[in-house]
Amino acid sequence: MKEKLEVANTLKNIADFLDGKTSVKKTRLALTTIGSELGSEELVQGALMAVKENPLLEVVLIGPPGPEEFPQYNTDCEKEAHQILENLLETKEVEGAVTLHYNFPLGISTVGRVITPAKGKAMYIATTTGTTSANRVEAMVLNGILGIIAAKGAGIKKPTLGILNVEGSRQVERILTSLQKNGLDFQLAQSVRKDGGSVMRGNDLLNGSCDVMVCDTLTGNLLMKIFSSFTTGGNYETLGWGYGPGIGKNMKNIISIISRASGAPVVNGALQYTYQLVRNNLIEIAKKEFLAAEKAGLTKELDTLKTPQKLEEEIIAPPQKPVTAEITGIDILGLEDAVKVLWKEKIYAETGMGCAGPVIMVSPEDKEKGIKILKEHKYL
């Protein structure tokens, strides 16, 4: 439904433009055509598809000579192409860009958009290239915010977030839940699995259980390749909207990324995606969302990751007893320390692995108290 509304709004703008009911100016985007494994002609074909589909879009080519109907800057040097691109953005001759092999500074990462196969639903992958932070959990929390920004930039007013079940996911879930409770405007998605929850599994990837899937960048990059080219064997990307715009706290321009294997349909998608973000003023949305995240306690939450709890004294396990109750939701990175926290409070506990991930095993009569203690120490 959300994707249909986005398309409907775009189509209405186009229809009004064609009928002469509005004087909406065209959006001018640059496209570099150097560096593709498929040749510059493939990227140009994507540009032709894009302007035919969207009369409000104008594409400026940067690369080898292309069709005469396109404004263009000709070069065979990738470095020079990026210099031309950056100059066009700085002088406001273009409002955004789609390119390959662009190096974003630390703190800026890209948010891709894919088509999920089970229901044909669009899903944002946050993130797909770039480095948001050197700390894995901090990076994923920030990636979640970048995903919110991208989804809102493309017209989703209150996106749903899921956290992919990778190392650090439970800590990320705790922090994002705290930010949401303190005013950051998004919803936590629910898994299609029977046990639900906001930590997403493989089923959820295929079903598109959330608007935004939060993950580390390396995993996100892998997912983009799988979703965009699973029908071709990987050497030609046919599906989706590309690896997305570079987003960060101090972003200055809207620059979206495609890969060496992105075919014309994906180039078209990347240009349409970037068009939406420009029209909706992604940069202002980013400023607003980062300000809201700070008000919700982002810095304070991230500081807790830099100063982890230390158990100074040696902790000895209390007398052993049968443990048949599971406490779930503990991240594997903090599992051993969480057990020692319970031992310190005279609760016997053991680590385990349930069907949904790591668990702490306690006796049934200790479960309620154990959960309370772990919440106090922010393991839950």
Secondary structure, DSSP 8 states (H G I E B T S, - for coil): -HHHHHHHHHHHHHHHHHTTS-----EEEEEE-SS-TT-HHHHHHHHHHHHHH-TTEEEEEEES---TTS-EEE-S-HHHHHHHHHHHHHTTS-SEEEESS----TT-EEEEEEEETTTTEEEEEEEEEE-S-SSHHHHHHHHHHHHHHHHHHTT-SS-EEEEESSTTHHHHHHHHHHHHHTT---EE---SSTT--SEE-HHHHHHT-SSEEE--HHHHHHHHHHHHHTTTTSSSB-SSS-SEEEE-TT--S-EEE--TTB-HHHHHHHHHHHHHHHHTTHHHHHHHHHHHHHHTTHHHHHHHHHS-----S-----------EEEE---GGGHHHHHHHHHHTT--EEEEEETTEEEEEE-GGGHHHHHHHHHHTT--
